[in-house]
Amino acid sequence: MSKVRVAGFGLSLDGFGAGIEQSLDDPLGKRGPELFQWFFHTRTFRAMLGQEDGSTGVDDTFGRRAMENFGAFILGRNMFGPVRGPWPDDSWKGWWGPNPPYHTPTFILTHYEREPIVMEGGTTFYFVTGGIEEALRLAKQAAGDKDIKIGGGVSTVRQYLQAGLIDSLQLALSPVALGQGEALLSGIDLRALGFSVTEHVATEHATHVVLTKG
């Protein structure tokens, strides 16, 4: 049975999943890349760039798990790009170039309609205006027996958590305090939602924590 998962989600020690002031120059917000230093050195990440080097080990294992067995992705509009309001044209096609890392149907939450975009490598972006449950319904149809990944950003993960629609969270707690940014878990009672820690492993770069709904 397919699961709805958050995986490989970088989080600061003070609970922020993104920095402030996201822009074209700062897709993850100010200092946001500091949350993913655990991932950038891994063989999994380097392979996404077409490289054959990179480290193996625990960080790479969790990075690989964060991309495995997904048949569909759901992203918030801010995760897709910096454009706000009505789409001015069809020029913006995501941060990732012609071959995004998803390689599956990927559903973008938005208030503004837009035709699907077929990219290289099996990724097609679909724009969903009907809300989080409509996006999840479409993603489940597309994923078949595989899992659905709630890819971010913070607001999107929070909405799915608050609606009780996420089965597991794989977080990477980076040894950095951002001070300000987008708080992932503020006001959310994971225990009341049925989550418990089922795995935790520390490395030089992060503490990987998996929470699973019982």
N, C-alpha and C positions, 0 to 999 in steps of 0.2 A: 504494500500500500504506500502510495506516495506521501511524503511529508512536506510541510512548509517550514523552511529553515532560514535562519540568518547564520552566515558562516564567514569566518575570516574578517570579522568586523573589528577594526582598530578602535581602541578606547584609551583615553588618558587616565592617569591615576585619579584625577578629580572628576571623572565621569563624562568627559566630552568626546563625542564621536566625530566632530569636525571643528575647525577653527572659525573665526569670525570673518566676515567680508569675503565670501566666495566671489570669484571673478574669473575672467578669462585667463588671467595670469596666475590665479590661486584657486584651482578647481576644488581643492579640499579646504579652502579658507586659509587664513593666516596661520602658519605653523602646522597646518593639517598633515603634511607629509611626515611629520615626526611620529605620527601614530602608526606608520607603516614601515618604519625602518626594519622591523622584524621580517618583513616580506621581501623587500627590495633586493636583498642579497641571495635569495633562494634560487635554486635551479628552476622551480616552478615559475617564478616571476620572470627570470631571464629567458625561459623558453617562450613566454608570451611576447617577448621582444625579438624573437627569432635567434636568440643566442643559445649556445650549448654549454656555457659555464654556469657558475652558481653553486652555492653550498647545498649540501644535503643535511639530514638530521631532523630534529624535532620541528624547527620552524618550517622547513620545507614540507614535512609530513602534514602539518596543519594547513599550510598553504595549498597543498594539493587536494586535501580533503575539502577545502573551501570551494573548489571548482569541480568536484566530481559528482556524477550521478544527477545532474540537473537537466530537466527537460524544458524548463522555461524560467525566465527571470522577470521580476517586477522591480521597476525603478521609479523613484519620484522624479518629477520634472527637473528639479535642481541637480539631481544626479546625472541627468542627461545633458544638461548644459546651462549656460548663464543667461539664456534668453528669457525674458519675463513678458507676461501679457500675451496678447494674440501673436501667433507666429507671423513675422513680417514677410517671410518667404520660405522657400524650402532649402535654403543654403546650409543651415546648421544640421549636421548629421551625427552629432555626438563628439565626445572628446578623443575618440580612439582611432581616428583615421578610417580608411576604407574597410579594414578587417577587424571589427571589435572583438573583444575576448570572450563573448558570450556563446556564439555558435549555436544558438537555439532561438526560438521566438522570444522576444523581449518586450514586455508591456510597460509603457510609460504612462504614469498617472498625470493627467493634465486637465485643465478646464476648457481647453481650446482644441477643436477638432483638427486633425491633420491626416493626410493619407499615409499608409504604411511606407516604410523605407526598407528596401531590400539591400543588404550589404553583403560583402564578401564573407566566405567562411561559414555560411549557414545562419547568420544573424539577420532577423527581420524585426525592425522596430514597429510596434503597433501602439497607437495613441488612444488611451482609454479615458473617456470623459464621464463614465458612470460611477466612479468611486472605487474604493479598495476592494469591495466584495465582487463587483463586476470584473475587475482586473484579475482577481484570484480565480473566479469561475472560468474565465478565458484561458488563464495560465494552466489550470488543471486539465482543461480539454487538450491543450497543446502538449502538455508534459507526458500524458499517458501514465505509465507505471513509474516514471522517474519523479524526482523531487522538484519542488518549486523553491527558488531562492529569492528571498526579499533582499535585494542588493543594496538598498539604501535610497536616499540618505537617512539622516537621523529622524526627521519628521515622519517619513514613510514607515520605518521600523516601529516607531512609537505608535502610530495609528494601528498597525497590525497587532502589536502587542496588546494594546488597550481593548481591541476587539476580540481578543482571545483566539486569534487565528494562527499563531506561530507554535510549532511543535518543539523546536530546539533553537538554542542560541550558542554559537561558537564565537567567543570573544577573545581578542588578543589585547591584554592590558599592557600598554607600553610604559616604560619607566620614565614618564614625562608628565609634568603638570602644565596644562595649557593656561589655566587661570580664568579663561573665558572661552566661549564657543557654544556649540549646540549640545545640550545635556541629553544623553540617551535615556537614562532611567529615572530622572527626577519625577517624583510623584507616582511612580509605577511600583506596585507591590508584587514582585516576582513570585514570592511564596504564595500569596493569595491566588495568583494566576495558575498555580500548580507546578511551578518550576523548582527543581533542586539541582545542585551541582553533581554531575556524574563523572566529571573528569577535570583534572587540573595539573598542568605541567609547566614548570618554569624553565626558561632558558636565559641566556645573556641578554636577549633582546626583548623578551615579552613573557608574560605569564598567560598561557593559553587555558581558558576556562570554558567548559561545555556545560550548559544547563539544559535539562530535558524535562518536558512536561510529563508528569506521572499519570 
